[in-house]
């Protein structure tokens, strides 16, 4: 019988619970889904934190009802704003020259897992690359012969205030156990294949309020950034600059097209009751591109501290701006980097706004479907 897994994805405007199992050809089959909108978070703090219990309850209950089952164990995605990445060079002796085992790799990762900051706890340990005695960089050292094993290891730590808060919420809902997983790591591993990550991959996930940037290499994250700027800020600009209702501004944002040239006579038309509101297309696009310029400037500022090779891949995901035609091209011009939109490669679910939730699900389902010889890999993946 297929093994189900449940994840809680915490976006900056919506909380999603999915109950899934592996389908044929390694696809993901969703058997239960629950969503609940909420005020979100910014600068590492939740708006109206006292409402979180009710929000999570609604999402969990809807997913359980949909799947006709009770969630016993819940994997909770830790958003970028509630986590940090630390990378370390770690080395250990193997004694006499022999073959490297999975257990050796686990020991190496555990050797570097000591941290001074008591406000954070380890959730994921991932290798960026390994080296043996000859200093060649390797992705998979198991089975190779050496007397020393070294690695550049990525450790992802979660804010304890976050993990304690959601542990309490889960307990209040009768969920027996929880496990925390980095959402941005899950996205990097799911949306980029091994070859792309080995050449460095940059993922910019623009949500409703928050944007996360990760620089991935190998099986780990080498840098991560998070800042408060998302699709909701574009909506806010349209709302304020055009003096229209916020709901209309959201609709207008979804109509915008950035890869067309408009004349002074061109308009975006909105249905407002029984009448049509016409707004100058040039003015609307100017408002949107002004915010895009701020986004591009912040992205460039973050990536300026990263020594990225010309072979690096740059991708955009998330629901914040991915659905605006021309957004990726405009961002490419303003950052001088070639951005492409990426989404889950799954039938009927290849939508950028689903990237985080489905990436989490792919990661945790892997823990069930992995063959026994890979047990050490998943122990590393979940920081155990």
Buried (B, 14 or more C-beta within 10 A) or exposed (E): EEEBBBBBBBBBBBBBBBBBBBBEEEBBBBBBBBBBEBBBBBEBEBEEEEEBBEBBBBBBBBBBEBBEBEBEBBBBBBBBBBBBBBBBEBEBEBEEEEEBBBEBBBBBBBBBBEBEEEEBBBBBBBBBBBBBEEEEBBBBBBEEEBEBBBBBBBBBBBBBBBBEBBBEBBEEBEBEEBBBBBBBBBBBBBBBEEEBBBBBBBBBBBBBBBBBBBBBBBBBBBBBBBBBBBBBBBBBBBBEBBEBEEEBBBBBBEBBBBEEEBEEEBBBEBEEEEEEBEBBBBBBBEBBBEBBEBBBEBBEEBBEEBEBEEEBBBBBBBBBBBBBEBBBBBBBEBBEBBBEBBBBEBEEBEBBBBBBBBBBBBBBBBBEEBEEEBBBBBBBBBBE
